[in-house]
Amino acid sequence: MKTTTLYLLLILGCVLNGSSQQLDVNKFSLLDMRQGLTNNQVNDIIQDSFGFIWIATKKGLNRYDGNYFMQFYADSNKNSLPEDYITKLTMLPGNVLAASTTTGLFTINTKTLKSKTILIPADSLKYAYKVNVVMDVDADQNGNIYLLTRSGFYMMNAEGKILFRYDYYSAAEAVSKPFAFGYSLIKMNDDEYILSTAKGTLFYQAKKKTLTPITENKDPFLLKTIEPNIRFRTLFGNAESFIIMKDSVLILNYFNKIKRNYVEIKLSRAERENFDWRSKMFKLSDTLYAISGKENGFYFINYNKASQTFYFNSELQFEKYICKAVLKDREGRIWIGTNKGLFKEKIQSGIVEKISIPSTFKSDSTDLLFREVRLINDKIFVGGKGGLFVLDRKEGKTIKHFDFKRINPSSNIIWSLLALNRDTLFIGTYGPLIIFNPNTYSYKEGVLPGW
């Protein structure tokens, strides 16, 4: 029997293409103080536009280039870190990284490494350390910085001049009262910001420089962020969307800024017990998030974009560690910040596997050209000129061949495969889009609105 030999170069590592799985700690390398990390307690990690990994720790800021750590500490330089304990990292416009601390804000240009310390003057509140506990930060395209702290809300220009100041506490209260004003800041666009505070949910307009209760806003989308007497915390946010958790009830809500729609992430009581106000959420792909546990480890949450539905995976990842940050870099590698250091996924060198495709599986085309490969549930899906082939990963055998000519004569030329989740594979063909179920092998033509 004549066969066509298919050589597959398989990269060994975590396959997080739209679906979650149990991570093996043995497939990660541990980077800690022995390799140059300033401290083993990692509070946040972020990747800049140049590919460097930045790590916030209990004692200092680090930039990792894949081989060495560059360290940043608080010292006598006026543009150094205000203090070594960094609570959060935020990427601002213009390649500016912001490091939040409990005594001020540190910014550094990730291209030039020019740094600056930003402090709010105490003025009538007397105590600078109470004013500069940074809870959240953002910036606009003009370089203006918006700071939400324990004492109030402040807008500063690129030179550090205060353009708007709101102190929640009086000078008399500053003497003996603990400050607890700010919680979370959400940037809707360069002009509009939502604040979760001790005073309730507030709405700031930068052009008008007005800070008002959000209940005075008539936008129904913005009003969805509030609930009487319940504050929220931002678990995740970027230019397109944000996810908040409403305190005490532990309800998660997803907001799409572009489409301006809102979805409640429906979780059972048992699922909600796995996290609390200390938890943070991290976007790993368009269809996969991670949320840190309330005591240790983290969990995966899958997102179906078509139905706008979230699915909580109850498998606890890295259960022996306190996990405060999870990142998927541009190469698809997973990084996990823990109380024992930074775990970096090992991406091993590729191995080549040979799989033969018998002539009985071939289409009428004698020229098989393979363009796309996806691994789902221990099966390998291969597409190209000649339709879709399903291969058994363990046995190295061809299981099935799908000829899509009945849908359209051009559908047997496949350009791309996208695994939305374990139940859905999108197949981009020279003809129409095909929606394929990898478990049942059923498929249909995909009809997209507006196409």
N, C-alpha and C positions, 0 to 999 in steps of 0.2 A: 504494500500500500504506500503510495506517495504521501509524504508529509511536508509541511512547511515548518521550519524551525523558527521559533520566536525566542529571542534572547532578551531577558528582562534584567535591567540594572536596578536592583532594589536597595534603597537607602534605609539602613536600619535606624530606627528612632521611633518616637511617639507619633502615631497617626491620629491627628486631631483635626481631620478634614470634615468639620461639620458634625462630628459625633464625639462622645466622651468615652473614656476607657480608664481602667485602673492603671495608675502610673507605678512603675517599678523604680524604687529609690536607687537600686543598683545600676540603673541606666543613666544616672546623673553623677557628675563630678561635684565635689564640695569645695568651694572657695571660701577660705576664712582668713584669720589674722596671720596664719602661717604663710599664705601666699601674698600678703600685703594689704588685705582688707583692714580698714581702720578699727572695726569692731564687729563682733560676730552677730550682734542683734541688728538685723536688717529691717528697717521700717518701711522702705519704699524702693522701687526700681523703675527706671524709665529708659527708653532708647531714644537718642536724638536723631536728627535727620542725616547725620554723618555716620551713623551706625554704632557710636559709642554707647556703652551701657553705664548709666549713672545710678549709684547706690547710696541711699540715705541710711545712716546707721545711728546707733545710740551715741556714738562718738566720732563724728566727722562725715564728710561727703567724699565719695570716690568716683573716679571715672575709669572704666575698664576698657582696654582696647583689644582684648582677646588674649593678651599675654601678661600685661602689667597693670597695676593700679596707680593712678595719680590721686594723691590725697589732698584734701582741703580741711583745715582746722580753723577754729577761732584763735586769733592771736592779736597782737597789738596793732596790726594794720587796720585802718578804718574801713577798708573794703573787704575785710575777711568775714567769715561766718560770725553772726552775733553770739552764738554759742554752738557747742558741738552736737547737742542732741537735736536731730532733725526729725520732724514728725511727718512731713509730706513733701513730695516733689510734684511740680506742675510745669508743663511745657507751655510757654507763652509765645505769642507771635514774634517773628524776627530772630529765631534760634536762641531765645532767652529761656533759661531754666531757672525756676523759682524754687528755693528751698525754704519751707516754713519752719520756724522755731518758736519757742515760747518767750523769746525776748527780741523778736524782730524778723525781718525778711531778708534773705540773701538771694541775689540774682547773679547769674553768670552767663555770658554769651558763649554758647557751646562751640562757636567757630573761632573766636578771637581769645577766649578765656578771660575777657575783661569782666571784672566782678564789681559788685556794689552792695553795700548794706543799706537797707531802707528801714528807718525808724520813725514812728509817729511821735511827735513831741507831746509830752504829758500835759503841758499847759496847766489849766486849772485842776486837772486830775492828779497832779503832783507826782505820782509814781509811774515812771516810765515802764517798769517791768510789768505793771498791771495793764497798761495800755497796749503793749506790743506782743501779747499772746496771740499769734496768728492762727486763725481757725480755717480760713480759706482765702484764695487769691485768684485773680484773673486779670486780663489786660485786653486792650483793644488794638487795632491796627496802627493807631497813632502813638502807641507807646504809653498811653495812660494806664496806670495800675489801680486796681480796685481791691481794697483790703478789708476783710471782715475779721474783726478781732473780738476778744472777750469784752472790750470796752465800747465798741461802736463800729461804724462803717466809714471808710475814708477813700477818696479818689485823689490820686497824685499824678502829675505829669511826668514825663521822662526825666526831667531834671530834679524831681523830688519835691516840687512845690505842691502843697495841698490845695486842691481845687474845690473839694467838698469835704466837710467834716461833720460827723454826727456822733456826739458822745451821749450814750444812753444814761450814764450816771452823772450825778452832780458832784461838785467839789466836796461837799459834806459827806456824801456816800463813799467817796474814794478812800476816806480815812479808815473805815472799819468794815465796809461791805465787800464781800468777794464778788469779782466781776464774772458774769456768765451770760453775756449778751448774744454773741454770734454763734451760729452752728454751721450753716452751709450757704454757699453762694453759687447761683446758677446763672451763667451768661447765656441769654437768649440770642443776642446779637450785640454789635458794638454799642448800641444805645440802651438796651433794656437788660436789667438784672433782677433776679428774684433772690430774696434773702430770707433764710429761716433763722428766726431770732427769738429771744425771750419776750419780745414785744409782739410776737406773731409773725406771719408771713408778710414781708414788705416788698415793695416794687420801686426800683430806682431807674430813673431816666437820666442818662448822662448829659444829653443836650440841654435839657431843662434844669438839670441838677435838683431834681425833686425826689424825695423819699416819702412814700405814702403807703398806707395799708393796701394790700393787694385787693381787698374787697371793693376798693374804689375803682378798680379796673373792670371794664365791661367785657373783656376778652374771655369767652367761656373756656378756652384752652388753658389760659393762665390760672383761672379759678379752680381748675381741677387739681392744682398742686396743694390746695389748702383743705384742712379739716378742722372744725372748731376745737380749740384747746389742745391740739396735737401738733407738735413740731415735727419737722422732717429732717433727715440727713441725706445728703447726696452720696450714693454708693458708687456711682459711675457717671461720667459725663464727657461728651466731646462735642464737636461742632454740629453733629446731626441729631443726637439724642441724649437723654439722661435717664437715670434710674434712681428713684428716691425710696427711702424706707421711713414710714411714719412711726414715730416712737410709740412705745407702750403696746401698740397693736401689732407691730412687726409686719405691716402690709407693704409689699413692694409694688411700685407702679413704674411703668415704662412710658416715656414720652418721646415722640418723634417730632423734633423741631421743624423739620422740612415739611412733612405731611400734616403736621399739627394734629396728630391723633394721640390717643391715650389708651393704654392697656393695663389692666391689673394683672400682675403675675400671681396666678392662683396657686396657692400652696396650702397643704393640709396643716392642721395644728401640729402634727408630729414633725412635718418638714420645717415649719417655722421655728421649732425648738432647737434647730441645729445652728442658729446664728442669732446675733443680738446687735445692740447699738455699736459694738466695737468692730463689727464686720465691715469689710470692703469688697467691692465687686470689680472684676477686671474683664475686659473684652478681649478674647483670644482670637476670634474670627467673627464674621458676620452672623454665624449661627451658634457660637459657643462662648459662654461666659464662665468665670470662676468666682465663687464667693467664699471668703474666709470664714471658718467656723468660729463660734463664740469662745472656745477654749483652745482648740488645736485643729490643725489640718485645714482643708478646704474642700469644697464640693463643686461639681460641674452643673451648669444649667444650660440646657439646649434651647435654642430659639428657632422656631419655624417661621421664616419670613412671610411665607405665603398666607398662613393662617394667623400670623402674629400671636403665636402661642408659645409659652415657655414651659419647659419640662425639667423638673428638679431631679437630679441623680443622687440618690441617697448614699452612694459609695463614698466613704471618707478617704480623701487622698492625703498622703504624708501625715498620717495620724500621730506620729511620734514627735511632731514638731509644731511649734507655734508659727503659723504662716501669715505674714502680713502683706505680702505682695506676690503676684503671679504675672508673668509677662511672656508673651510669645513674640520673638524677634522676627526680623524680616526673612531670615533663613528658615523659619518654622521651628526654631529651637525654643524650648520652654525653660524659663528661669523662675526660681522660687526663692523668695526672701524669707528666711526663718530666724529663729532665736539661736541657731547654731551656725549661721553663715549663709552663703548664697549657693544654691544648687543650680548647676548648669547642665542641661541635657546633653548627653553624649550623642553626637551624630557620627556614627562610625563610617568607615569607608564602605563603598558599595560592594555588593557581591552580585555576580552574574548567574542567573538561573536560565537553563535551557528548557523550553517547553515546546513540544511538537504538536502541531495542529494537523490532524489527519485530513485527507482530501475530502472525506465525507462531510466535514464541517465547512468546507469552502463554499463561497458563493460562486456564481458563474464567472466572476472576475478571477483571472489567473495571476493578477498582479496585486497581492495583498500588501497594503501599506498601513502600518500602525502609527497612529499619531498620539493617542491619549491612553493613560493607564491609571486606574484607581483601585485601591484595596479597600474592600468593605466586607466585614464579617468573615474573614479568612478566605474570601473569594477575590480573584483578580479580574477586573473588567477592562477589556482592551477594545478600543475603538479606532477606526481608521477607514481606509477604502476596503469595503467588503463586509460592513456591518459591525455588530457587536459580538465579541467573544467572551465567554465566561470560563475562567480557569480555576481549578482547585489549587489553592496555595500550598497545601500540605502534600498532595499527591503529585503535583506537577502535571496534571492532565487537563485536557479541554473538556468541559462539561457540556456546554451548549453554545450554539451559534444562532444569533437572531438576524434575520433578514427583514429589513423594514421597507422593502419596496412596495408592499401592499398599502402602506400609508402614502408614500410618494416615491416615484422612481429615483429621486435624488437622495433619499433618506439613508441609503447605505453608505454614503460618504460622510463620515463622522469627523467633526473638527474639534469638539471639546466634550469633556465629561465633568460634571460638577456634582459631588455628593452633598446633597442638602442635609441629609441625616441618614440613619441606617435603613430607612424605609424608602428613600426617594433619591433617585439618580437622574439628573437633568442631562439629556443628550442633545448637544448642538449638532445639527446635520446640515448638509448642503440644501436640504429642504426645510421642513418645519421642525420646531422643537418637539422632542419626545420625552415624556415623563415615564420613567421606568422604576418598577419596584424590585430591588435586588433580592428580596426574600421570596416573593411569589412568582417573579418573572413576568408579571403582567405589565402592560405598557399601553400608552395612549398618546395621541397627538396633544401637545400642550398649546392651549389658546391663551394668549396674553392680552389683557385689556389694552385697546388702542393700537394693536398691531394690525 
